């Protein structure tokens, strides 16, 4: 029953398509940094503890955005039934798995092969059928998707405009894009880069403040690829509430984008 | 056969089965495992075991569609009278007419019947009665329980709902803080001559409280109350062995003739009184609910109500998380449940414990202080409202499922 027979139902797999000649948009040293974290990515108390705490918060935003965009039943547990989703910079699948449970046919792409490997392994254990691909998003000929997400990724990308061009190319007509990233403010510098990394809440070397991007900059980069960005929603931190959605944009923010 | 369900509920008593049913109403599937035979638990006859269902708990039963089944069996508590050894200084909690009742009394048997009936009609509940668990297992991707007949049940989240001696909790190495009162509660159903007028009595003796809880009249019109009589551990065995006549005489001595003659007493049972609490009510893919998480003195009748609040909070958290695509065993969801329930259960437990200790001090001076204290509460509307709201279970951060 529960012995090792579960795999017959799942075929989560990793396709590796590394192409050394490609003009990579992810900095190689950053991909390597996350690759070494892959092993305990799914441990809620491990090095990605902060990301685990962030997950329900950003998922609440994702769920609302899905309900608003497609006008679905807010109570349904499968609001993405019949839809395809692509998560770029998927890590070990922290977002892909919830999207799959919400009914989507999910593809996750990550530059670090260790991540894609760890993600596929975990999805199989969870009994979820998710396709994981290791490589650069721009190199993937995988068609278009109804939902394209890339959360806490663009700050690690060197050529942000090229990255957004690649993402936009994967968005199906009428589709929805969701992005989140730290803001470039004094607060984020103090809390995210210097504070959280110093006390070990976030692994050292995770963030480079100069690479952070402000909401208005993101908005114009998106406009350049024909997408309209929503009003940003803040992801703030408070001692009592922990991480929560907020009007306060100083630390981190999340947006939707779509062609209108 | 691979029947992995959302929840693997170990313990199908009042709290465990209410959880299964509440979860099912939100589309969450479960296995429920219990060693007992439901036919025995719902056998005819009133054994005196009864529960005060607070307004909040009643809202939960209403929200899961049990109110119609239960309505005919409940006896309204119109007021609560608290007295010290039947002396003057009578504390009377009677709400204004617009404030509604302080709760309802149910025979546990009637609660079980309604729950079991509803559960057996619910396809999302796989009910495994008369089943012994030989092994429990929790790992990265799920939980499982091995039954003595060789079957293995699987789920995403394991729930310990086996009551105060929860083997699942002990198995998980969760340590509980506990102390015993070296007292035992003796439970029995009484039939008496005069009506109880829907008053719940708490009569405090230095040897321990003596509570009379109003039950519905029998079909033949005779009047009933449930007795919860606290006696010293050393006296318990003797009290239980008394003949019916001698037992009735002892009871009558403590009640005076407030209900007239007591004509009969049902089977007696007893359980040791204690207080236990654990700050840690979750572990990896495990949540504790009801008495497995916290046990309190039954004097305020809040034990089941606390457990039902656990149910409301846990299902609220799980259903909300599953809407977001999280699985029921997600550590963030369990963390939220623990933060929500941990403190609330502890404060109710402490308040009840304090009440018992205050009233447990022997001597005339203590008695006078108690009477003064009761008079003070009686004259202070804010305190009185607080106590009544506590009895109704409407204080604190209420799960949606327990709201009207």
Interface residues (C-beta under 8 A of the other chain):
Chain A: X1 X2 X5 X6 X42 X44 X45 X52 X53 X55 X56 X59 X60 X62 X63 X74 X75 X77 X97 X98 X99 X100 X101 X102 X122 X125 X126 X127
Chain B: X1 X2 X4 X27 X140 X141 X142 X144 X152 X154 X321 X322 X323 X324 X325 X326 X327 X330 X331 X332 X333 X336
